[in-house]
Amino acid sequence: GAVVSQHPSRVICKSGTSVKIECRSLDFQATTMFWYRQFPKQSLMLMATSNEGSKATYEQGVEKDKFLINHASLTLSTLTVTSAHPEDSSFYICSAGRGTGGGNQPQHFGDGTRLSIL
Amino acid sequence: DAKTTQPNSMESNEEEPVHLPCNHSTISGTDYIHWYRQLPSQGPEYVIHGLTSNVNNRMASLAIAEDRKSSTLILHRATLRDAAVYYCILRSSSNFGNEKLTFGTGTRLTIIP
């Protein structure tokens, strides 16, 4: 069964709206979660690393004021797309891993959130 | 993370084995080889990973070359549900806690009924 839950699965809203996406680890604690964005027919691009209890680490070119990340507990990270515009329409995916084994641990992914801004 | 090279696409007949290759000539000694797959409109799904020895699980087998510069994901009996994009990714164990995955373009596997 799913070990990472992402909600909502789909959002359609008007330009200028802020949208919050939740990512939960269901049966383990995750000090680190990752947020990806995927445009049609492209691969996943890492946006940011979400760290429990501290600031997120953003990849180059990702606006931290545009994509707000909060990781307030060991099982929940949220991504808020502020004042969304049509160019923010994309498939957003989160991931988390058990423990701190680094390369020897698989990452578990949510089912993604398809965001459509009209 | 070191880079991997995969064919853009492959086709296979249903119920036959599939061998998906991956080249990673710049792999370091601390890099694990991970495979994930992504079905349409879904998040990626973990398939298998290994370091040096071949690995088997309920989904697939991973064959790792002796010099570790290449690997092959083996689906023993492909079904239509195996149609997906398969990603081969190297993940360092030296960056303790820095566990991000860098996705390449992957291999789009088509299963022919």
Interface residues (C-beta under 8 A of the other chain):
Chain A: V4 Q6 T31 T32 F34 Y36 S43 L44 M45 L46 T49 F91 I93 C94 S95 G97 T100 G101 G102 G103 N104 Q105 P106 Q107 H108 F109 G110 D111 G112 R114
Chain B: T30 D31 Y32 H34 Y36 Q38 S41 Q42 G43 P44 E45 Y46 H49 L51 Y87 R91 S92 S93 S94 N95 F96 G97 N98 E99 K100 L101 T102 F103 G104 T105 G106
